Amino acid sequence: MSKHDPYLKYFHNYQEVYLRQEGFFDPIAEVLVNYLEVNRQISILDVGCGHGDFLSAFHNILGSKASYFGITIAQHEIDHMVATYPFINPILGNQQTLAKLIDNQTFDLVINFHTLSYLRQKDQLSVVNQMLNILAPRGLLLLSLIDHWTKFSSTIFQAGEGYIQFPYNPLIYPTVEKCSTKLYSKTTKPDGYRVILYRKAQNQIPVKAIFKVITFVIINNLCHLHFFKKVARRIVRGLPGGN
């Protein structure tokens, strides 16, 4: 077990697996499925799908009304899905190359549940934009983040046996909202995951999203300015005649 989290277990010293109780995703899927337009065959992609449990929760409700795809970096998770969930189409690869992995396919629902944190903040935004680009018209994007992990920082937030995690980039929200509408937001208990569902809207740039971008940039710059001022003061104090 990792010293950082008693609910984590590691395989091959490079890939972590969250051990959640059976049925953890069922109530989330039961709510979110109501936002899907299932009057035709739909497609669902889970980016960082683990063993496929979230996709399985949707399959329990939708069955053959949907096609299911899961991306993971771990071969042992691919093997598990092939053996346990034959309805899932597993894809071995890294979320940073998402666009190449899915080969121009679009999806009605794209899921990223607490997976962006394995990337540096600038790379998180790249993946978010890739997910937006592969959404079908009126497609849904499901994000799960942790509130107190969301802040401007390049510091490693958590590290364990073969993995590191970074804080969530606050610009994720305005990046998504520049072309999407928020439909649902709820925090799971006691885990503290904020589950947010967005619907893609063509050519939409909400005023709120623009305001958030400007606000985040200003705050971030002020934080850096404050930091450099402190450094400058310390340097001056160290010079002859400094006080």
N, C-alpha and C positions, 0 to 999 in steps of 0.2 A: 504494500500500500504506500501511496505517496504521503509524505509528511504534510503536504499542502491541502489534501482533501481526502477524508476517509472513504469517499464514495468513488474513488478512482482506482482502476487497476491497469497495469501495463503489460503489454505483450511485446516481445522482441526489442524492448528498450527503446522504442521510437514512437510508438503509437498508443495514445491513451484511449480508453474506452469508458464511457460513463455507465455506471451500473445503477440504473433507475429501477424503481419497483415496476413490476409487471402492470401494464395498462396505463403507464404514466401519460402517454400521448392521447389516449382515447378521449377524454373530455375535451381536449383542445381540438381534436379533429371533428368531434361532434358539433362544436360551435362553428368552426370555420367552414365546414362543408356547406352550410346554408348560404354562403356567399358565392359558391361556385355555380356556374350556369351549365347544368348537366343535361340539357335537352339534346346533346350530341356527345360523341366520344371526346373525352378531354385527356390532357396529358399533364402529369405531375412530376416535377424534378426536385429531389432533395439534395442540396449541395452540402456535403459533409454528412452523409446519411448514417454513418456508423453501421450497425447491424441491420438497418432497415426497419426499425420498430415504428417510426413515425409514418412511413409509407404503408406499413401493415395496418396501422390504425385507420388510415383513409380507405384501404382496401376492404376492411371489415364493413365499411359503410357503403362504398361505391361499387365494389366488386369489379365486374367487367366493363362498367361504364367509363373507366379511366385506364390509361396506360401509365405505368410507374417506372421511374428512372431514378437511380441513386448514384451519386459520385462519392468515392472515398479514396483515400491515399493508401489504404491498408489492404493487402491481398487477403489476409485472414478474414476480413469483413466481407470481401467479395465471396470467398468460399462459403461463409456462413449463409449469406443471402441465397446463393445458388442452391444450397441444401435445404434451407428452411422456408424461404419465400420465393418460389419459382416464378411468381408473377412479376417480380422486380427485374428490370433490365439494369444490371450493375455496370458501372463505368469506373475503371481504375485511372485515377489522375488527380492532379492538384487543382484546387478551385481557382488559382491564379490564371490557369489556361482554360477556363470554362468555355469560352467561345469556340476554341478549337475542338474541345472534347465532344461538344454536342453537334458539331458539323451543320450549322445553319438551321437547326431545328428550333421551333418555338414552343412555349409551354403555357398552359392556362394557369398553372400555379407553380411558383418557384419558392422553395423553402431554404432558409439559411438559419438554422437554430444553434446559436452560440458557437459559430464556426469562424466568423470573421476575426475573432480575437487571436487566432493563430498567425495573423499577418500583421506586419507593421502598418501604421495608420495610413500612409499614402497608398499602400497596396490594398487596404480595405476598400477605399473609394473606387479603385479600379475594378474590383470584383463586383461592387454594388452596381456600377455602370454596366458591366457585362450582363448582370442578371436582369437589369431593366431592358437591355437590348434584346434579350431572348424571350421576353414576355410577348404572348400573343395580344392582339388588340383586346382591351378590357381585361387583360390577364392580371393575376393576383401575385403579389410578392409578400411572403411571410418572413419577417425578421424577428429574431429573438436576441436581445441584448440584456446586459445587467446595468442598472442605472448608475451605481457607484463606480462602475468600471468605465463610464463614459466621460472622458476628459482629454484635453490636449496633453499628450505626453509621449515621449519616445522610450521611456523606461520600461524594462521588462516587468510586467505586473505580477506574473506568477511563473514559476519554473518547477519542473519535476524531472522524472526519469525519461529523458529523451524528448522533451517538448518544452516550449516556452509559449507564453501568452502575453499579449499586449493590451493596453486599454483600448476601448472603442473610440474611434474618431467621432467627435460631436457633429462633424460635417456630414455624417452618414444621413442624418435626418433631412436636412435641406436638400441633399443630393437626390434623395428618393422623392421628396415632396415637390421638386421642381416639375415633375411630370406624372405625379400620382396623387391620389386622394386617399387619406387615411379612413379606413372603414371600421377598424376594431383595435382596441388596445387594452391589455389586461396583464397584470403581474401574477405569475404563479406563486403559490405558497406551499411550503415554506422556502422554496428554492430561490425565489426572487428574480426569475426570468421575465423580462417584459416582452410579451408576445404582441407584435404589431402587424396588422394586415393592411396592405395598400392595394388599390386598384389603379392600373395604368390608365392614364388619360392623355390622349394625343395632344401635343403642342400646348400643354398646360403649364403655366409658370405662375403659381399663386403668389400673391403679395407677401403672405406669411413666410413662404420659403425664401424669398429674396431678403426679407427682413432678418430671418435667422442667419443666412449666410453672412450678411453685413455685420450682424451682432457678433457672431462667432469670430470672424476675422479681426474685428476691432479688439475684442477681449483678449484674443490670443496675442495680438501685437502688443497690447498694453502689458500683458504678463511678461513677454520677452523684454520689453522696454524697462520694466521694473527690475528684472533680473540683471540686465546690463548696467543699470544705474547703480545697483548695489555693488557689482564688481568694480565699476569705475571708482566709487567712493573708497573701496578697500585699497585700490591701487594708489589713489591720491594720498590716503593716510600713510601709506608706506614710503612715500617720497620725502626727501628732506624738506622740512617746513610744513609737511602735511599735518592736518589735525582732524 
